[in-house]
Amino acid sequence: MTRKPAIVLNGNDLTIEDIVAIGVGDRKVALDPAAVERCRASRRFLEEEVAAKRVIYGVNTSFGPMCNKIIEDGEIETLQVNLIRSHAAGLGDPLKPYVSLAIVAVRLNTLAKGYSGVRTVLLDFMAGMINRGIAPHIPECGSVGASGDLIHLAHLSLSIIGEGKSWYEGELRDTAELYRSLGITPMRLSFKEGIALMNGTSAMTALAAFALYGAKKLLRVGCVTGAFALEIFGGIDDAFDEDLHLVKPHPGQIAIASTIRNLYAGSGNITLRRDVHELIRQQATDGPVYETSVNVQDVYSIRCTPQVLAPVTETIEYATRVIETEANSSNDNPIIIPEKKKIIHGGNFHGQSISFAMDSLCIAIATLCNLSERRINKFLDRNLNEGLPEFLIPGTPGLTMGFMGAQYLATSTTAENRQLANPVSTNSISCNASNQDVVSMGTVSARKAFKAVSNAKHVVTLEVLTDLQALSFRNADKLGIGTRRIYELLEKEFSVYDNKRVFHDDLVRFRKLLFSSPLFDDLDGYCRQPA
């Protein structure tokens, strides 16, 4: 397999997809030479200011509310190590090693912008960690997201100085022992470098990147399941008519309607509005009122899919802009701008933007789950499923249970995601002797979004299996161009569930197929007419 080129970090154009690719080990990193030169200029200016006895926060002062305690020159390097050790105070389950490695990459990218005053040797060391797959052990709990991710990034910094624990080749190792075995000399940090590593939003940013990467795939699969449901139930076409959506022109709504329309194009399953009138009139009886078995309109979980997923689409787009802006920002304090001879003390480490975006993403993901769960229920309830077997049972109802038990997974997980949709960005608690009197909780919000996306994958996986089971009973032979191509791919991996195996195993296999493969990366490709 041809190795992909390294992602060149310059502090300006790191994407969600780049962050994920680096984290999972698909791509190495390299440093942009121009960025390295900017870092050298920043460091030279900082050294000049230190030599001139300027008082600079975190360089020759202590931290937080103790910033009025001035540190003598002989102790300013000790100060950095003391900061790291004291703030490496996280607890809880460790972040996944691939998330941890992505955090190192995001931190390296922001340092590479050249406004943090670190030496280039530190950048080289971090790039080496990434390229060798050495991921810091970072407990999940601790950040309030105000002075950035102090606790999370302190644990990252421990790995850089050869302390704490690190992941390597799937194993958690003592970092000092690991470095000895690999012949790596730990970094000895100089002034400003400890706080430059820790004072920033890189943990919440990396977590958010993974959440968004998963959310984008969930949305694509959600369009496919929307199209499948429409076809299985013979839904009416005009709910997806372009002109309908142009008169309510939310961009996300127009995009979702177009995607689903393209997926079912050429279908023989769709009911055309122009045919509905005659079908209904054929059932007319004498009297002032008669009842028809023909649907005049489909239920909301089918016909309102574009309207429901519109804000989901737009939220994902908004959150992507926020996270990519943050990943390519200088979120350190103080900021060093050598060309303007300025060292600026401020609050770029504050994670409110990420916190808002991730809270919004949690709402969007809960909404997607609501839609998916209701469609699953429609397939399984014999009073709603328009002639399909109850619980999609292929055998003897009562003796076999079909999808009855699996539905609980969707119901309980959707309920959990509704709880996770409650905001944390508004839950500021003053701390740090009231120096940090307004905090963002950005990392808590990003962790919440990461969990919500993982939960949603459970629900949507079950919906896909539900679609495939339903298609085993009807309408598979008349699917549209896009839905047919997707069905043919999925059907190769699918066996009708007949109670002769454990349902869990099907869920595990399909969850991996749907979300850990490139299967749904290009929906448009499924809709193209054959050459």
Buried (B, 14 or more C-beta within 10 A) or exposed (E): EEEEEBBBBBBEBBBBBBBBBBBBBBBBBEBBEEBBEBBBBBBEBBBEBBEEEEBBBBBBBBBBEEBEEEBEEEEBBEBBBBBBBEBBEBEEEBBBBBBBBBBBBBBBBBBBBBBBBBBBEBBBBBBEBBBEBBBBBBBBBBBBBBBBBBBBBBBBBBBBBBBBBBBBEEEBBBBBEBBEEEEBEBBEBBBBBBBBBBBBBBBBBBBBBBBBBBBBBBBBBBBBBBBBBBBBBBBBBBBBEEEBBEEEEBEBBBBBBBBBBBBBBBBEBBBEBEEBEEEBEEEEEEEEEEEBEBBEEBBEBBBBBBBBBBBBBBBBBBBBEBBBEBBBBBBBBBBBBBEEEEBEEEEBBBBBBBBBBBBBBBBBBBBBBBBBBBBBBBBBEBEEBBEBBBBBBBBEBEEBBBBBEBBEBBEBBBBBBBEBBEBBBEBBEEBBEEBBEEBBBBBBBBBBBBBBBBBBBBBBBBBBBBBBBBBBBBBBEBBBBBBBBBBEBBEEBBEEBEBEEEBEEBBEBBBEBBBEEEBBEEBEEBBEEEE
